Amino acid sequence: GCCVMQRCIDSASNEQKLQLVRQISKNALALVRDQFGNYVVQYVLDLDFSIVRVELIQEFSGHIASLSTQKFSSNVIEKCLHVAAPHVQAELIEEVMQPNALSMLLQDPFGNYVIQTALGIAKPEQYRRLVEEIKPLLPALRNTPYGKRIQNKIAKDGLDTRM
């Protein structure tokens, strides 16, 4: 079904494509949790429909932390961080920076990749704030493989001019 849907999008006229993409957006929360549906959503995120992309990403608002901890949807959240307009990226990062969310994501096997992506794309001021929120949590992460990745990324970035 995933490949068929992608081919339908490719073959559709612009009007049909917009209809298909809007229907996918309406069902995005369910699709991103599915082992194949998440690929359809990622495909739509790569399309050159910036208005639809914003609408689609907004469907995840309020669910970023929980979606970041699931195998399939975490890939979609990372993709959102990469393709979103800068103001939307900032909103997504703000959502993962919430104290309860950040602590959970740092210790999660999928969520930590979302945090790494956020660290990689955050603008300098937001990056500094994100690092400041992470620093007090580092001691609890030292003995976890996920925590070590985050710690190494921050240490490596410490040489970066963004710090």
HELIX and SHEET records of a PDB file:
HELIX    1   1 CYS A    2  SER A   11  1                                  10    
HELIX    2   2 ASN A   14  LYS A   26  1                                  13    
HELIX    3   3 ALA A   28  LEU A   31  1                                   4    
HELIX    4   4 GLY A   37  LEU A   45  1                                   9    
HELIX    5   5 SER A   50  GLN A   58  1                                   9    
HELIX    6   6 ILE A   64  SER A   68  1                                   5    
HELIX    7   7 LYS A   71  VAL A   83  1                                  13    
HELIX    8   8 PRO A   86  VAL A   96  1                                  11    
HELIX    9   9 PRO A   99  LEU A  106  1                                   8    
HELIX   10  10 GLY A  111  ILE A  121  1                                  11    
HELIX   11  11 PRO A  124  ILE A  134  1                                  11    
HELIX   12  12 LYS A  135  LEU A  137  5                                   3    
HELIX   13  13 LEU A  138  LEU A  141  1                                   4    
HELIX   14  14 PRO A  145  ASP A  157  1                                  13    
END                                                                             
